[in-house]
Amino acid sequence: MKAVVCMKYGPPEVLQLRDFEKPTPKKNEICIKIHATSVTSSDCIIRGFNLPKWHPLGLMMGLVLGFGKPRNPILGMVAAGEIDSMGQDAKRFNISDQVFAYTVKSSTRMRFGTYAQYICIPEDWLVLPIPSEITYEEAAAIPYGGELALHFLKKGDVQSRKKVLIIGASGAIGTAAVQLASYYGAKVTGVCSTPNLELVRSLGAEAVIDYTKEDYSKRSERYDLILDAVPLLVADSKRFKKQARSALAPKGKFISINNGSPTPNINDLVLLKNLVESGKYKPVIDKSFPLEQIVEAHRYVETGHKKGNVVITIEHNET
């Protein structure tokens, strides 16, 4: 099978396309024939090891992933495809079922490897049938931003917050958070740059602020919940965090996606699937690249200016 490997930490150019043997599922595993995956900001941070080892998240990254180089050289944690084979004890799915998956069970139990044509994972991990009437690419754009947005919004008790400010509202997590906070009944204000104002407004934000022209912390408006959805790899992330705290209402809550390690939740993935099927949530896709252009995809994500998700398509030309 074809797969992209990261044999050492570094810039996008360390990623290489290589041939591997197709994996065989263990007793309780399914093997997914992957048709689409995504490149996330987390992928870029992992590939570049862009956190100092003394940083709490940097230390965890080293312990889980490996300090000198990745223990598992095939990165990627999101997959959309079809069941190719199953272990003898796997019963949840049938061969050829279309599924999407987030290959992270907890902050310390994860199985990278979706930058490949196939991956094997336990059937009781975060795997669900693909929502009806959407493409593999759209399905691959659901888990990462949706799961993280739900985790941090719930951490901020979004259901009891009337006014929510989302910083970085145009990224994978931000576009999900705008839609999900609106679903929970909050009045959402999104912070983004000029080209993304209409996108964020179309997702359900009642107000949008162009951070290139205005310091939102100087407004009189105060917010019950502020979600900082700006990844660490974006240069302005520290400035946004400093501004945000001064915009909080009394007893307001500030939550950053860069603090803590979220635990994925199958119930959240089920909710996302249901919301997609009911038309209440739609993952945003900015660009799509073939697997062979993974380096270009990583370069693009690292600009910090993507809109929603960057998807990777994977071809299968077996004879």
C-alpha positions in Angstrom: 0.0 0.0 0.0 1.0 3.6 -0.4 1.6 5.7 2.7 3.3 9.0 3.7 6.0 8.6 6.3 7.6 11.1 8.7 11.0 9.6 9.6 12.1 12.6 11.6 10.6 15.8 13.0 11.0 18.8 10.8 9.4 21.0 8.0 6.8 19.6 5.5 9.6 18.3 3.3 10.4 15.5 5.7 7.2 13.8 4.6 7.8 11.1 2.0 5.6 8.7 0.0 6.6 5.0 0.3 5.3 1.5 -0.2 4.3 -0.7 2.7 2.6 -4.1 3.1 -1.1 -3.9 3.6 -2.0 -4.3 7.3 -4.0 -7.3 8.6 -6.6 -6.6 11.3 -6.3 -8.3 14.7 -9.3 -10.3 16.2 -11.2 -7.2 17.3 -10.1 -4.8 14.6 -11.4 -3.5 11.3 -9.3 -2.6 8.3 -10.5 0.6 6.6 -9.7 1.2 2.9 -9.2 5.0 3.2 -10.5 7.3 0.5 -10.0 10.6 2.3 -8.2 12.0 5.3 -7.4 15.5 6.5 -4.4 17.6 7.4 -5.0 19.3 10.8 -3.0 21.9 12.7 -2.3 19.1 15.2 -0.7 17.0 12.4 1.6 20.0 11.6 2.6 20.5 15.2 3.4 16.8 15.6 5.3 16.6 12.3 7.4 19.6 13.3 7.5 18.9 17.0 6.7 22.6 17.3 6.4 22.7 21.0 9.4 23.0 23.4 10.1 19.8 25.4 9.6 21.7 28.7 6.0 22.8 27.6 3.5 20.5 29.3 2.0 19.5 25.9 5.5 19.2 24.5 6.4 16.7 27.2 3.3 14.7 26.6 4.0 14.8 22.8 7.4 13.4 23.4 6.2 10.7 25.8 3.4 9.6 23.5 4.9 10.1 20.1 8.7 9.8 20.7 11.3 12.4 21.4 13.9 11.9 18.6 11.5 10.8 15.9 7.9 9.6 15.6 7.5 6.0 16.9 4.8 5.5 14.2 6.2 7.2 11.1 2.7 7.3 9.4 0.8 10.3 10.7 -2.9 11.2 10.4 -5.8 10.6 12.7 -8.9 11.0 10.6 -10.2 8.5 8.0 -13.2 8.1 5.7 -13.5 5.0 3.6 -15.0 1.5 3.5 -14.5 -1.7 5.5 -12.0 -3.8 3.6 -11.6 -6.7 6.1 -12.3 -7.6 9.7 -10.9 -9.7 12.5 -12.8 -12.8 13.5 -14.3 -11.1 16.6 -15.3 -7.9 14.9 -19.1 -7.7 14.5 -20.1 -4.0 14.4 -19.7 -3.6 10.6 -19.9 -5.5 7.4 -17.5 -5.6 4.5 -17.9 -2.6 2.2 -19.7 -0.5 4.8 -18.8 3.1 4.4 -17.4 4.6 7.6 -15.6 7.6 9.0 -13.2 7.4 12.0 -11.2 9.5 14.5 -8.4 7.1 15.4 -7.9 8.6 18.9 -9.3 6.7 21.9 -7.9 9.0 24.6 -5.1 11.5 25.1 -2.6 8.6 25.5 -4.3 5.9 23.3 -4.1 6.9 19.7 -3.2 5.2 16.4 -1.8 7.5 13.8 -1.6 6.1 10.3 -4.4 7.6 8.1 -1.9 9.1 5.6 -2.2 5.7 3.9 -4.4 3.6 1.8 -5.3 1.3 4.7 -5.4 1.4 8.5 -6.5 -1.2 11.1 -8.1 0.0 14.3 -10.2 -1.6 17.1 -13.9 -1.7 16.1 -15.0 -0.1 19.4 -13.0 3.1 18.8 -14.6 6.2 17.3 -15.9 4.7 14.0 -19.4 5.3 12.6 -21.3 4.8 9.3 -20.8 7.8 7.1 -23.8 10.2 7.2 -26.2 9.7 4.3 -25.7 11.7 1.1 -22.2 13.1 1.8 -18.9 12.4 0.2 -15.8 10.7 1.7 -14.1 14.1 1.6 -16.9 15.7 3.6 -16.9 12.8 6.1 -13.2 13.2 6.6 -13.8 16.8 7.6 -16.2 16.0 10.4 -14.2 14.4 13.3 -11.3 16.7 14.1 -12.9 20.1 14.2 -16.2 18.8 15.4 -14.9 16.7 18.3 -12.6 19.4 19.6 -15.1 22.1 19.2 -17.7 20.1 21.2 -15.2 19.2 23.9 -14.1 22.7 24.6 -17.6 24.2 24.3 -18.9 21.7 26.8 -15.9 22.5 29.0 -17.1 26.1 28.9 -20.7 25.0 29.8 -21.9 26.5 26.5 -25.5 25.5 27.2 -25.7 28.1 30.0 -23.9 30.9 28.2 -25.9 33.4 26.3 -23.1 35.4 24.6 -20.2 33.4 23.1 -17.1 34.9 21.4 -15.1 32.5 19.2 -11.6 33.6 18.2 -10.2 31.9 15.1 -13.7 31.4 13.9 -12.7 30.4 10.3 -10.5 27.4 11.1 -11.4 23.7 11.4 -12.3 24.0 15.1 -13.6 27.6 14.8 -16.1 26.9 11.9 -17.4 23.9 13.9 -17.6 25.9 17.1 -19.7 28.7 15.5 -22.2 26.2 14.2 -22.3 24.1 17.4 -22.6 27.1 19.8 -25.5 28.4 17.6 -27.1 25.0 17.8 -26.9 25.2 21.6 -28.7 28.5 21.5 -25.9 31.0 22.1 -25.6 34.3 20.5 -22.3 33.9 18.7 -19.7 36.5 17.7 -16.9 35.3 15.5 -13.4 36.8 15.2 -11.6 36.3 11.9 -9.8 38.2 9.1 -11.4 40.2 6.3 -11.6 37.4 3.7 -13.5 35.1 6.1 -16.2 37.5 7.4 -19.0 36.3 5.2 -18.1 32.6 5.7 -18.3 33.0 9.5 -21.6 34.9 9.2 -23.0 32.2 7.0 -22.3 29.6 9.6 -24.6 31.2 12.1 -22.6 34.0 13.8 -24.8 36.9 14.6 -21.9 39.3 14.6 -18.3 39.1 13.2 -15.2 41.1 14.1 -12.3 41.7 11.7 -9.3 41.4 14.0 -7.1 43.0 11.3 -9.1 46.2 11.7 -10.4 46.2 15.3 -9.4 45.1 18.8 -12.5 43.4 20.1 -11.3 43.8 23.7 -11.8 47.5 23.4 -15.5 47.1 22.6 -18.1 47.6 25.4 -19.5 44.1 24.7 -18.6 41.4 27.2 -19.0 37.7 26.7 -20.1 34.8 29.0 -17.8 32.4 27.2 -14.8 33.0 25.0 -13.3 30.1 23.1 -9.8 30.7 21.7 -9.7 28.3 18.7 -6.4 29.7 17.3 -3.8 26.9 17.1 -0.3 27.3 18.7 1.3 27.3 15.3 -0.4 30.6 14.4 1.9 33.5 15.2 -0.8 35.8 16.7 -2.2 33.1 19.2 -0.6 34.7 22.3 -1.9 38.2 21.4 -5.4 36.8 20.9 -5.3 35.2 24.3 -4.2 38.4 26.1 -7.0 40.4 24.4 -9.6 37.8 25.2 -9.5 37.9 29.0 -10.3 41.6 29.1 -13.5 40.9 27.0 -15.0 38.5 29.6 -18.2 39.3 31.4 -18.2 38.9 35.2 -18.2 35.2 36.0 -17.4 34.6 32.3 -15.2 31.7 31.2 -12.2 31.7 28.9 -11.3 28.4 27.2 -8.4 27.8 24.9 -7.9 24.8 22.6 -4.2 24.9 23.6 -4.8 24.1 27.2 -5.3 20.5 28.2 -5.7 17.2 26.2 -9.3 16.6 25.1 -10.7 13.0 25.4 -12.6 12.0 22.2 -16.1 10.8 22.8 -18.2 8.5 20.7 -21.4 10.2 21.8 -20.1 13.5 20.5 -19.3 11.8 17.1 -22.8 10.4 17.0 -24.2 13.9 17.7 -22.1 15.3 14.9 -23.3 12.6 12.5 -26.9 13.3 13.4 -26.5 17.1 13.0 -24.9 16.6 9.6 -27.8 14.4 8.5 -30.4 16.9 9.7 -28.6 19.8 8.0 -27.7 21.6 11.2 -23.9 21.1 10.9 -21.8 21.2 7.8 -18.0 20.8 7.9 -16.2 23.5 5.9 -13.7 22.3 3.3 -11.1 24.8 2.0 -8.9 22.8 -0.3 -8.4 19.2 -1.3 -5.0 17.7 -2.2 -4.1 14.2 -3.5 -2.0 12.1 -1.1 1.0 12.7 -3.4 0.8 16.4 -2.6 0.9 16.0 1.2 3.9 18.3 1.5 2.0 21.1 -0.3 -1.0 20.5 2.0 1.1 20.8 5.1 2.6 24.0 3.8 -0.8 25.4 3.2 -2.1 24.5 6.7 1.0 26.1 8.3 0.2 29.5 6.7 -2.5 29.7 9.4 -5.1 31.1 6.9 -7.1 28.0 5.9 -10.8 28.2 5.9 -12.1 25.1 7.8 -10.5 21.9 6.8 -7.9 20.7 4.3 -8.7 17.3 2.9 -6.5 14.6 1.4 -7.9 12.3 -1.3 -6.4 8.8 -1.6 -6.7 6.8 -4.9 -6.7 3.0 -5.2 -5.4 1.6 -8.4 -5.1 -2.0 -7.5 -5.3 -4.4 -10.5 
